[in-house]
Every structure is written in C-alpha cells, then in structure tokens.
Amino acid sequence: MKTRSLKNAWFAALAVASGAFANGETEFVTFVGCPIYRDTDLGRKSGCWLAEDPATGIRYDVTDGPTKPQVGKMSLFEGVVTKDPNTCGGIVLRPVRQAVLDEPCPIAIIPPEEFPGRPFVLPPEVLKPTWEPRELPQPPYRTQEFHIVFDFGNDFLIYQYAELITEKISLYVKASKPKTVRITGYAATQPIVVSGRTLAEPASLAKARADMVAEALSRLGVDRKIMRIETNTKPQPIAGLPTPGLESSKRRVTVRIEL
Amino acid sequence: MRIVSKSAAVGAIAACTSLAWIAASIGESAPDDRWWSPNESRTFFERLDYANSEGVSTTLNVNGPTPTGGHPFFSSLGPNGRACVTCHQPADGMSVSVETVRERWRVTNGRDPIFAAIDGSDCPSLPQDQESSHSMLLNHGLFRIARPWPPRDADGKPIEPEFTIEVVRDPKGCNLDPQYGLKSPQPMVSVYRRPRPATNIKYLTAVGFPFEPKQGLPLPTDPEIGQMISGNLMADGRMPTIRAQIRDAMRVHLQVPGTPSPAAVNTIEQFLSGLYSAQSVHRLGGLLNEDGAEGGPETLRDAREGDLQYGGSPIWKEFFAWKDAAKNASLTPEQRAFRESVARGAEIFSKRTFLIDNSAGITNMGFGNPVRNSCAFCHNMQRTGMDVAPGQVDLGTTNLPTANSLPDFPLFKLTCREGKQHPHLGRVVYTTDPGFALTTGKCIDIGKITIQQMRALAARPPYFANGSAKTLREIVDFYDRRYRIGLTEQEKQDLTNLMSVL
C-alpha cells in the first residue's frame, strides 16, 4: 500500500524534521515485506536492512528504525520516503518503523556488493550510567503528558528509547509529587489493510502496554498507589511523536502526571 | 608464523631467568597445600598465589589476613561435611576445576564431601561409593542442580509455565527417578552445571545502568538490600543477590537445615566482597602487569565496577601496551611473541565483527537478527567481560542444534503452548538445559544462560555453564563454529592467549 498524504501541519513538520521532500508532498509508504539483510561492514551494527514493497517492486532501505527486522520473518514497514543517498541499495525511509510479524519468509542475507552501508550512530540521547547523578526537574510544575510508542502488536519497551522516557517520567513524579499518574494504554484494534493482509492489534494489548509501563515506573520508584491504569482500544492518532505516520502513533501509552 | 603454542612454553620458562620463580612456584605447589578442606584453621592471607597450567593465578583478600577457623565460609555447617570453600577453591579461581575434582577422588577414594550425594553425584539414588555415579562431576566438573517443576516465584508460589517438559534422554537416570525425577512427588528437573567463581563480587553485583534491555524493563529492586539487582548472578538467575545466593547454597549444597543464620550470611558476604582473582603471571608472558599491561587482580581491586566498554575505551585495553613488546630488548623471542599475541587477541575481542544470529536475548530485542558485532557486544563490562546491560542470552550451548554433542547429558523436549514460542527455535525446543526458563517458565528464555565473568579462567577449566568447552581453545572454536566467524588459526590462538592471561 502506498499513501500520498495530505499537506496537513503534522506531515509538514515531519517533513522538515526528517529531511524529506521540502516543498512538495510527503510520501509515506506502508507495506508488509520479507526483510533482507545486506552484510555491509562499517563496524558494529552497521549492516543494512532492506525490504521490497510487493505492490510496487520498489526496494526500500529500512535500516533507521528504532527496532530492526529478523531475517526469515515478515515485517510490517511504515516510513517516509527521503532523497537521502543510497548507501544500502534502496530508497531510504526515515523515519521508519518495523514490526516483526508471525509469518515466515525466506531467509535473505546478501553481500555488500557495491554498497558501503552506514556506520552505526548512537541515538543523540542515551541513558546515563548509574553512577552519574540525575537532576530533578525544577519547579514550577504543571500537568504533563508523556507518550511512549510501541511496535505493532507488541508491548516491549524499546531499548534506547523507552527507558529515557520512563526515567524522565519517574524524575518528574519524584520532583512534582503528583496526586495521580494516569497511564493509558492504547491498542489500534481498528483493522488496516496492508499488502493484502488485514492487520489489527488485539484489544488486550492496550492493558498489556499500560501494565508494562506501570511496572517500569514502579521499578523506578513511582508509587503504585497513585497510578491509575486505563485502556483505549479505539485510539486517535496524535502528532509530534517519532513515528512515520499517523497510524503508528496509535500504538502507544500516554502517561499523564496530574498535580 | 606468530602462533605461540603451549609446546614453546617449557623452553621459554627455562630460558628466561626472570621467570625462574614462576617455575619454582609451580613446582612447590603440592596438591595437599592447594586443597582447602572444611574446618581447617589456616589463615586466608592478603594474597594467595597458585600455579596452574598457564602460570599463576592470584586471589587478593582486601579484608586482610583472615583466620578461617570457625569462619562460616570455611566451616562445614550442614550434615554432608561440605563448606562453601569445598566448591570455591582459592587455587581454582574460587571455583573448582575438573582436575581438582579428580584429584580429590583419587586422594580420598571418593569420600571427600565434594562428592555428596545431593549434587556431587549424578543422582542421589545411585550407589554413592561407585565412581560411575559421580561421572558428571568427575568427567565434566558439573554439579547436579535440581530445579522445582513447575518453577516457583520469589515467594515460592508455582509459576504456570508456558511450556511442557518431557524427558527425551536421561543417561544418568535422575530425571526419570521415582524419588528425584519429573514425575516424583516433588517434581524436579535435574540439570548439570559448573560452580561460578565466588570472587570479584563487586563486578557481579554492579548496576552499570538501571535498565535491563533483554526484558525491556528497569532492573528490579531487591527489598532486602534496597538496591537494584544486577541480573548477573547464577546461570539461571534464580537468586537475585549475593545474600540470597549464599542462603540458597547453604540450604541446597551444604544441606544446612532451617534458615541459615543471618550472622553467618553477613560474614560470608563481607569476606567474599573483599576477594579479587585473576591470572597474575603467565608461563610465557611473565608478569601480567609489566611493560604497561594492567593484568592481575590489583586492577580489579582498584577499578570502578560496571563500566561499559566502547570504541574509545575498548575492553581488555589493559593489554594493548603489549603491542609494543618488541621494544623491550630484555624479552625472549617467545615472551615477546606471546605478549604481542595477547595484545592482538585483545583487539580482536572488541574489533573483529561477525554476524550474531538466532541468539535469544540479543537478536530478538530490537537489534535485528542477525546483527553485526564483536565478542565485546555482550562481553562488554570493563575488566570482567560480563554484560553491563545484564541478563541472560541463548548462545546455543545447551539448545539443539547448536550445542556441542553431549551424550552424557539429559535431553528435554519443551513444547510451548499455543501462541508462545522460542524467538528463533519455534514452539518445540530440544535442550540439555532450559536455563533461565526454569526460573521464569517462559518460552522466550529457553536455553538462556547468564553471561559469566572471564577472570582467572586458566585456574578453572572446563568452561561454559555446562563445561562443554574443556579448554580455552574450545571456547574459541565453539564461537567460530556457532557464528561462522572464519577466524584464522592465528586469530584463534590470539584469543586463546588473551583468555589465558585474564
């Protein structure tokens, strides 16, 4: 499935953020495909991930997702088309997300050929070592919302992303001493059709996601007595999240700190 | 040809006068002095040096000279005559080597408490006076670990497992035993594992980061100690803290009845927290903290625990200085070649990348399957080679088809219920040790084993939790085969030499 988006404000902002087409339409693609690993070697974690949209035959570079595919298993891919240099053998999608589906496909590992790949770059912000002191947010405090995005069909807190947000939440709670920490888990239960497959998240995932975040916050010292767990299985998309499209923003947990 | 092999060693030691004391030290180590029996009244000095096949390993005791008479670590507290020291011997890097076990059988005709029926034999129901009944310990250095089935949580309540377990093969008979087996009144799964070194504790309990990426959650806090737990203890993570591990060992391995005394637990914990062990001298390389190298236990004692290695500060950089060994004109050719080999091994460890695939705990948590990285991807804690992002990984040492051929071991068939599966092996997994799954009951954890420290290795073969690598070289060979790394013979020897000085 290939979707040309409307020129709404969210996509305009996204286009600027991602370096996608500067003054035209943002091109968003979503498809289910069999991932291909191109074994380029520019150091650790430097291999390329590619996938082909079966509807168009176009091969995309999906390397930049916060989680990576697994060879031999189909993935759902969602991304914004960029004009970035082709260093892996496909059109670069950024931002891009993938989700491993429970559907086998042939294992595909290919050589570098003429493609150099890209060196791995640490995210701009990573969790600090334990021995580095944490600074508490300073007053004034106000009601705050934090969002944590998940992969399709999954309640796993994504490494080098979710732990930063949960720590920020725990520090804000510690500093502001709120009355309530409202944790709302969302599941995108409304079916979408992608590459001929009807995909929908189970309703139970909303609770599972909320519980996972609650457990994380509890382990970081947030008192369960002030947590309120809620679920929503018909979520509305929201803008401003590190997602390539509106649909993937539905797969989230929103933590609202109410003073 | 730069390979530095064992065969060159004897000549090198003899030729190098600066190493003469090492040879003397090795010669002086009579077996009776090496073995610490329970209830002796020796003093555990500030520094203990013991010879091994690669040179000398050293344990520092920062507690100062410790009288062992009446000390709970060194006393037989239960009915089977064992003390903690029975399986955590100073000469064996605070573990126990298979060579030492065999020697104890020879010296005591099998009557040493290390061969206690409960776990020093293949199964307590076997005739205990027969050597064949202790084959896992004598042949592989393995103790029987009996895990309750179904698994229990921290409060002792049964966990509903995601899988069923069937015994496919049971050469020692314990898993089908009417008293100790899976269908006994108190169902147990018997697996066989090496004792981990009780030393360098501050590294084992270090919390480098407060997040456990393999589970996708912050580390839990232990209510007893009020601190986050490291997640790096015990092969299957069944005990979260050193204190809990001490209590468990007292009850299970020493068969201490009732609740172990808190005073004894405190004393043991304090003692262990002061121990640092590492190889300190190599028969070819000489002193391991010479010419800019920072091997030996002093570095472990003085360094901060839980530091993550990275490109600008790679693990085992302690030995990089030996890249320039040729500048030291006083070294023999063999000594120089060995030191250069160690330095190369240290670089290979962090820089030689390869494709890591189908390893649950690594390749199913967002990094991708496969992921290109080096040995240091998982062995990333400075100075010990544990995982700072702690937890358990399925390297394939126990799960088929990647495990070595292990005909002596039981084989289990684990079948996951509908909707659950091992990330890479599917719903049905054949394994010689379900590992972490025996603690969590989860299919995702089948075959996962906690990454262990890499110090004082030369003092305590065999290796891996199931002892399936008899030598350091066999560790390298396993990884080379498992991940199709394509190491050259020189690279294999360099990595082997590196591990021999850790």
Interface residues (C-beta under 8 A of the other chain):
Chain A: Y37 D39 D41 G43 R44 K45 S46 G47 W49 P66 T67 K68 P69 Q70 V71 G72 I109 L127 K128 P129 T130 W131 F156 L157 I158 Y159 Q160 A162 E163 T166 E167 M212 E215 A216 R219 L220
Chain B: V207 G208 F209 P210 F211 P213 G216 L217 P218 L219 P220 T221 M228 R304 G306 D307 L308 G311 T353 L355 D357 T363 N364 M365 G366 F367 G368 N369 P370 V371 R372 N373 S374 F377 P423
